[in-house]
Amino acid sequence: MAAALEELAQVQRRSGHLPQAVRHYAAASLLRQATAPAEAPPSVSESVADLQSELGADAFDRAWAEGLAHGKRLLKP
């Protein structure tokens, strides 16, 4: 599921929906850690870093927190 969220984030980023992309990357990160502790592919890390620069720290942090909350909801049975 984490890979699917990362793909969706890439589509959203290319479409100019930057906060939504950050939310999906954050949810994917949480799911990846919870289900199969492995690092995200380097391209994901680069995209997340680029989004942080593009959005600015405050907007990025808000979107990331919202994405983590969404990821937690996805993990609930």
Secondary structure, 3 states (H helix, E strand, C coil): CHHHHHHHHHHHHHCCCHHHHHHHHHHHHHHHHHHCCCCCCHHHHHHHHHHHHHHCHHHHHHHHHHHHHHHHHHHCC
